[in-house]
Amino acid sequence: MDTPKNEQHQAQRLQGRSIEDILAELKASDGAKHYSPSARKRLFNEFIRYATADPTRVRALLERSPEYDDTSPDGEVIKNYAALPLLLVLQWVEKCPDWRNEPIICSQIADWLRSLPALRNYKHRTRYLDGLRQVDPDLVPSTEQGAGVYGVDQHLYEWQQRLLPVLEDLHDRYDDQRGSIHGSAVENRRRKIISLYRDLVDERGFWHGTLSRALGGPEKLNTQEVPSQAIEYLGTWLPDDTRTSTPAYNPAGPQRPTRRRPETVKAFCIRRLSDLFGLSQQTVKNALKRHRAKIRKDQ
């Protein structure tokens, strides 16, 4: 831990260049973007030495105007500071005994987190995510933890194991609804869901409890008047059998009837996990495959 005497000694070692000159060079060089690694590291170290020796002055130079201030849940004003190069912040974190007590570093991390949604389709987003992981993996929001992050593979696998049995049961019951086949495919699907709903409510099983929570209490469950919310809710947990795949029209070729390959329960489960976790279906498949391979290896 630096004492005032050590900080004074460190400040005395800063010869020739002021912090203003260093900040000006950082700005002019776009964060030492085209510097060699050794030159970039020297420049960053100069800044870090000043920030350690005279933090109050550095904070005053980087502090943004009051309209950028944040407010903590306790009502405390949180100052915001000008953006610094990501690599500089990571280098500073390595040298800082407790970066959480340095408001400039905390401000940079808060800016990275705020930038993630806006940068969803840009390559800079990956740099911020990697930076957050280097500082502390727990800083990465759960919605941004792709299936390559430790622990998510197992979490997705456990969810799949919980969902598959109840989805298989639900889909089997749905397929057993053989009512009238009149009207459009959409209307037929609605009738099948209504019939399924009545069976689920009468049996008072797993899906009875799930529907009760989704609709806001058991008193909302009524087999005589099926609420539209129940049809909509069950529809999200059932395969979409109204979709069709139409081949491209070719006047010279034979005209074949439109066909649709039925969606398996496992494929549907992956689709729902993809929706629930905000990941692509391929990412979910890869995560499940990796975890199954790990289980086989451990056995």
Buried (B, 14 or more C-beta within 10 A) or exposed (E): EEEEEEBEEBBEEBEEEEBEEBBEBBEEBEBBEEBEEEEBBEBBBBBBBBBBBBBEBBBEEBBEEEEEEEEEEEEEEEBBBBBBBBBBBBBBBEEBEEBEEBBBBBBBBBBBBEBBEEBEEEEEBEBBBEBBBBBEEEBBEEEBBBBEBEEBBBBBBEBBEEBBEBBBBBBEBBBEBEEEEEEEEEEBBBBBBBBBBBBBBEEEEEBBEBBBEBBEEEEEBEEEEBBEEBBEBBBEBBBEBBEEEEEEEEEEEEEEEEEEEEBEBBBBBBBBBBEEBEBEBEBBBBBBEBBEEEEEEEE
